[in-house]
Amino acid sequence: MRTLSSTPLRLVLASALLLCMLPAAAQQASDGGWLSRPTLTGDWGGSRTQLQDDGVTLRAHWTTESAGNVSGGKYQTARYTQQLDAGADFDLDKLWGVPDAKIQFTVTDRRGRSLTNDALGNMFSVQELYGAGQNFRLAELNWQQDFLDHKVTMQLGWAPMGDDLARLAAFCNFQNGIICGHANAMTTNSGAHNYPTAQWGARLKVHATPTFYVQAGVYQNNPNAGNHDEGWNLSFKSDGVIVPVEVGWNTRPGNPLPGDLKFGAYYSSAGAPDVRTDVDGLSAGLTGAALEHHDGRSGGYFIVDKMVYREGPDSNRGLYLGAMGGVGDAATAKFRDFWIVGGHHQGTFPGRDNDVISFMAASARINPRLTRYQRDRDSVSPGTVPIQTTETVLEVDYGAKLTPWLTLRPNLQYVMRPNGTGQIPDAFVIGLYTQVTF
């Protein structure tokens, strides 16, 4: 049994120190100078603004996530991971005279170690930056075109499906990988990918009214997209397609307490094995025979969020609450259902209008048929497979906008039933997220 290293303690001390720096940083930012500009590297003597005027908007970030478990898991330690991203948006109207069109291009590079993989053994990474291949990859390369005064939007090319569907942006204020905009449990069930892992696809979104939209897409199903060698493999080869459909209502225009309501469903034509039944219709856990094969899989979800309190009619300070739930395919899904509830309060202390306190609880339930398979298998060969039920995550974050280009987000996570087995002690994790906008 390894003992707790000093690294988690350093994370705590660093987080406290950073929070103590908030008033000083805020004062310097209000005084002007390099701390008040939107990017760390500035305007490059006017060249950056000139490029944007000409149709090329450049962007780049350095993001890090550190996490240490002060209790629970298999043993106590800490890990660090990071991501560099760089890209550009090309305004095709300014460049080529194509109205309401742009090309989006982004590359990412991920490096580091995973606390979940190395020490916790849980299902959802406590560092959402880890995964999708710790490598250099093409994350986005697509054409986006608006029609009919922006009422219709089309996107074609290389993009993560999760950038635009089953997404709730406020739920990206967390470090745990169970949720970033949309639930990771759904991704595991469907074959859809999250940024920076992309897939070839097309999406069409129609705003029937200013507050109501319908969107649908078709995306390549590539089961190897997270592998190291797939980061620049732009082959159209796949084992099927994913077809998502989503309808949504947005009450933001002119509403002092805006909100969203979304319903979605997906179907994947990619084949998948049954989680319990063998080719003869019996329990594969008992017989040891090959699992039955299914030609497709499906699932659905809902998303709701609402601003429930605003400090004033012209203020951005206020409380937002949200929830998300979904269900996976009964025959093939690893996770039968999932739910997330939480929210965030923007505006914390006087003068900290852009700081955010975020909180959430999330849980994913293993398909009971898969649990039954595991129990059957364990009765034949005791101890050969873990028996999984649910994993639940609690998290609270403080997002400090020290300058327009620097965000620090100390956070606390509590992972209940790591790996869903009840055999690994619940883990208390201290984390720190940082992002620099270049």
SVG drawing of the C-alpha trace seen along z (x, -y; Angstrom):
<svg xmlns="http://www.w3.org/2000/svg" viewBox="-41 -52 47 76">
<polyline fill="none" stroke="black" stroke-width="0.4" points="0.0,0.0 1.5,-3.3 1.3,-6.3 0.0,-9.7 2.7,-11.8 3.1,-15.5 1.8,-16.3 -2.0,-16.5 -1.0,-18.7 0.8,-21.0 -2.4,-21.1 -4.4,-22.3 -1.8,-24.9 -1.5,-26.1 -5.3,-26.4 -5.5,-28.5 -2.6,-30.7 -4.3,-31.3 -7.6,-32.3 -5.7,-34.7 -4.3,-36.3 -7.7,-37.1 -8.1,-40.7 -4.6,-41.7 -5.1,-40.2 -8.4,-41.9 -6.9,-45.3 -4.1,-45.0 -6.6,-44.0 -8.8,-47.0 -5.7,-49.2 -5.2,-48.2 -2.0,-46.7 -1.2,-43.2 -3.4,-41.7 -6.5,-43.3 -6.1,-42.2 -8.2,-39.3 -5.2,-37.1 -1.8,-36.5 0.2,-37.3 -1.8,-40.4 -2.5,-41.9 1.0,-41.4 1.4,-45.0 -2.0,-45.1 -1.3,-42.0 -3.8,-39.8 -6.6,-42.4 -5.6,-42.8 -5.8,-39.0 -9.3,-38.9 -10.4,-41.8 -9.1,-39.9 -11.1,-36.8 -8.7,-34.7 -9.3,-34.4 -6.5,-32.6 -6.9,-30.8 -4.8,-28.8 -4.9,-27.5 -2.8,-25.7 -5.0,-23.7 -3.8,-21.6 -5.6,-19.3 -3.9,-18.0 -5.6,-15.6 -4.6,-13.8 -6.7,-11.5 -6.2,-12.2 -8.2,-9.1 -9.7,-6.1 -8.9,-4.4 -6.3,-1.7 -3.6,-3.9 -3.0,-7.7 -1.0,-9.7 -1.4,-12.5 -1.3,-12.9 -1.0,-15.7 -2.2,-16.0 -2.3,-18.8 -3.6,-19.8 -2.3,-22.3 -4.7,-23.4 -4.3,-25.7 -6.6,-26.5 -8.3,-29.1 -11.7,-30.1 -11.6,-31.2 -14.4,-33.6 -15.1,-32.6 -17.2,-35.7 -14.1,-38.0 -11.7,-35.5 -13.5,-34.2 -16.8,-36.1 -18.9,-33.1 -21.6,-34.6 -22.3,-33.2 -19.6,-30.4 -16.5,-29.5 -14.0,-26.7 -13.0,-25.5 -9.6,-24.0 -8.1,-22.8 -5.2,-20.6 -4.6,-19.3 -1.7,-17.7 -2.3,-15.8 0.3,-14.6 0.3,-13.4 -0.9,-10.6 -4.3,-9.6 -5.1,-9.3 -8.1,-7.2 -6.0,-4.7 -3.1,-4.6 -4.6,-4.8 -8.4,-5.0 -9.7,-2.2 -13.0,-4.0 -14.9,-4.3 -15.0,-8.0 -11.8,-10.0 -11.2,-12.5 -9.2,-14.5 -11.5,-14.9 -8.5,-16.1 -7.0,-12.5 -8.2,-10.1 -9.1,-10.2 -5.4,-9.3 -2.6,-11.1 -1.3,-12.3 -1.1,-15.0 -4.3,-14.9 -6.6,-16.7 -9.6,-17.7 -11.7,-19.8 -11.7,-20.4 -15.1,-21.3 -17.2,-23.7 -20.0,-25.5 -22.6,-27.3 -25.7,-29.3 -28.7,-29.9 -32.0,-31.9 -30.7,-34.6 -29.0,-32.1 -32.2,-30.1 -30.6,-27.0 -27.0,-25.8 -25.1,-23.1 -21.9,-21.5 -19.8,-19.1 -16.5,-17.5 -14.3,-16.3 -15.8,-17.1 -16.7,-15.6 -20.4,-14.7 -20.5,-15.9 -19.6,-19.5 -23.2,-20.2 -25.5,-17.4 -26.7,-16.4 -24.7,-19.4 -25.2,-21.6 -22.2,-24.1 -22.6,-24.9 -21.7,-21.3 -18.2,-21.8 -17.3,-23.7 -16.2,-20.4 -13.0,-18.3 -14.6,-14.8 -15.1,-13.1 -18.5,-11.8 -19.8,-15.1 -18.6,-17.8 -21.6,-19.2 -23.0,-15.7 -22.8,-12.5 -19.8,-10.2 -22.1,-7.3 -24.0,-8.1 -20.8,-8.3 -19.8,-4.8 -23.2,-3.5 -23.5,-5.0 -20.1,-5.2 -20.3,-9.0 -17.1,-11.0 -16.2,-14.0 -13.7,-16.7 -10.9,-16.3 -11.8,-12.9 -13.5,-13.6 -15.4,-11.6 -16.5,-12.4 -20.1,-13.6 -22.8,-16.1 -25.3,-18.0 -28.3,-20.2 -29.9,-22.5 -33.1,-24.4 -34.5,-27.2 -38.3,-26.9 -38.8,-29.9 -36.4,-32.0 -36.9,-29.7 -37.4,-26.3 -35.0,-24.2 -34.6,-20.8 -31.3,-19.2 -30.1,-15.9 -26.9,-14.4 -25.1,-11.4 -21.6,-10.5 -19.1,-7.8 -18.8,-5.2 -15.0,-4.7 -14.3,-2.4 -10.5,-3.1 -10.8,-6.9 -9.2,-7.2 -6.1,-5.2 -2.8,-6.9 -2.5,-6.2 -6.0,-7.5 -5.3,-11.1 -4.4,-11.9 -6.2,-8.9 -8.9,-10.6 -10.0,-7.4 -13.7,-7.0 -13.5,-3.4 -15.9,-2.6 -18.2,0.2 -21.4,-1.9 -23.0,-5.3 -24.6,-7.1 -27.8,-9.1 -28.7,-11.6 -31.9,-13.7 -32.5,-16.6 -35.3,-19.1 -34.9,-22.0 -36.4,-25.1 -34.4,-28.2 -36.0,-31.0 -33.0,-33.3 -34.1,-36.0 -35.5,-38.8 -36.0,-36.6 -34.6,-37.8 -34.4,-34.2 -33.4,-32.2 -33.4,-28.5 -33.1,-25.5 -35.0,-22.2 -33.8,-19.5 -34.8,-16.0 -32.7,-13.7 -32.3,-10.2 -29.8,-8.3 -29.4,-5.1 -26.1,-3.4 -26.0,-0.9 -22.7,0.5 -23.0,4.0 -22.5,4.7 -22.5,7.8 -25.3,8.5 -24.2,7.9 -25.6,11.2 -27.1,13.6 -25.1,16.0 -25.8,17.1 -28.2,19.8 -30.2,17.4 -28.7,18.6 -26.6,16.8 -23.1,16.5 -21.8,16.1 -22.9,19.7 -22.2,21.3 -19.0,19.4 -20.3,19.3 -19.9,16.4 -22.3,13.5 -25.2,12.8 -24.6,10.1 -27.0,7.2 -27.0,5.2 -27.7,1.8 -28.2,-0.1 -30.2,-3.1 -30.7,-5.4 -32.1,-8.8 -31.7,-11.7 -33.2,-14.9 -31.5,-18.2 -32.9,-21.1 -31.3,-24.2 -32.7,-27.4 -31.5,-30.6 -33.6,-30.8 -32.2,-34.0 -30.6,-37.2 -29.2,-39.9 -30.5,-42.7 -32.0,-43.3 -28.6,-44.2 -26.5,-41.8 -24.8,-38.6 -24.6,-37.5 -27.1,-34.8 -27.9,-31.1 -28.4,-28.5 -29.7,-25.0 -29.7,-22.1 -30.3,-18.4 -29.6,-15.7 -30.7,-12.1 -30.5,-9.3 -31.1,-5.7 -29.0,-3.2 -29.9,-0.2 -31.2,2.6 -29.4,5.4 -26.0,3.8 -25.4,0.7 -22.8,0.9 -24.7,-1.8 -28.5,-1.4 -29.2,-4.9 -27.5,-7.9 -28.4,-11.2 -26.7,-14.5 -28.1,-17.4 -26.2,-20.5 -25.8,-24.2 -23.5,-27.2 -23.6,-30.6 -21.9,-33.4 -20.6,-36.3 -19.2,-35.3 -17.5,-38.1 -17.8,-41.9 -15.9,-42.7 -15.8,-39.0 -18.7,-39.1 -17.1,-36.5 -16.1,-34.0 -18.3,-30.9 -19.1,-28.3 -20.2,-25.1 -21.7,-21.9 -23.0,-18.7 -24.0,-15.1 -23.9,-12.4 -24.4,-8.7 -24.3,-6.0 -25.9,-2.6 -24.4,0.5 -26.9,2.4 -28.6,4.9 -28.2,7.6 -24.5,7.0 -24.5,7.2 -26.4,10.5 -23.8,11.8 -21.0,10.9 -22.8,12.7 -23.3,15.8 -19.7,15.7 -18.6,15.3 -20.7,18.4 -18.8,20.5 -15.3,19.0 -15.3,17.0 -13.3,13.8 -12.7,13.7 -14.9,10.7 -15.9,7.7 -19.6,7.4 -20.6,3.8 -23.7,1.8 -23.3,-2.0 -20.7,-4.7 -21.6,-8.1 -19.6,-11.4 -20.0,-14.6 -18.0,-17.7 -17.7,-21.3 -15.5,-23.9 -14.5,-27.5 -13.8,-29.0 -11.6,-32.1 -11.2,-34.4 -8.0,-36.0 -7.5,-37.9 -9.4,-37.6 -6.8,-35.1 -6.2,-33.1 -8.7,-30.8 -8.0,-28.8 -10.5,-26.2 -9.7,-24.4 -12.1,-21.6 -13.1,-18.8 -14.5,-15.4 -15.9,-12.5 -16.2,-9.2 -18.6,-6.7 -18.3,-3.0 -15.3,-3.3 -15.7,-0.9 -19.2,-0.2 -18.1,2.8 -18.0,1.6 -14.7,3.3 -12.5,0.1 -12.8,-2.5 -14.7,-5.7 -12.2,-8.3 -11.8,-12.0 -10.0,-13.9 -8.5,-17.4 -8.0,-18.9 -6.8,-22.0 -7.7,-23.1 -5.9,-25.9 -6.3,-27.5 -4.2,-30.1 -5.6,-31.8 -2.8,-32.7"/>
</svg>
